[in-house]
Amino acid sequence: MKIELHDDNTATLLQNYMRYSSTIGDTIFIEEGFEFDGASIPKAFWSLIGSPFNGKYKYSALIHDALYASEIVERHIADKVFLDLMEKDGVAWWKRTAMYNAVRVGGYFVWKNHIPETVADARNYVRIV
């Protein structure tokens, strides 16, 4: 996965990315140009968990961000995909459980604050094929 980092919390995908998800039974396709924030880990926890774009969870976080931004699946399904992909990527049980629980709680506020224009824009980059 090639990305361009803009700061500690945002990046742009520089090449198309595809990943099969057994949770939804299809492949998730993300086009280059998609902007995302990686794993939303508060800086205070970076020494314990890792930073947003590093670690074995970075691919799972990209998929999760794309599913959230585009709302092409329900929020709880996007969160389950995140958990399942982290397990496939070898993220330690304690870390993936902590990250999953964090998105189940904190993700509500992100999802609730989406506006139709940003969801429509994200759908230009994200598809399930």
Buried (B, 14 or more C-beta within 10 A) or exposed (E): BEBEEEEEBBBBBEEEBEBEBEBBEEEBBBBEEBBBBBBBBEEEEBEEBBBBBEBBBBBBBBBBBBBBBBBBBEBEBBBBBBBBBBBBBEBEEEBBBBBBEBBBEEBEEBBEEBEEEEBEBBBEBBBBE
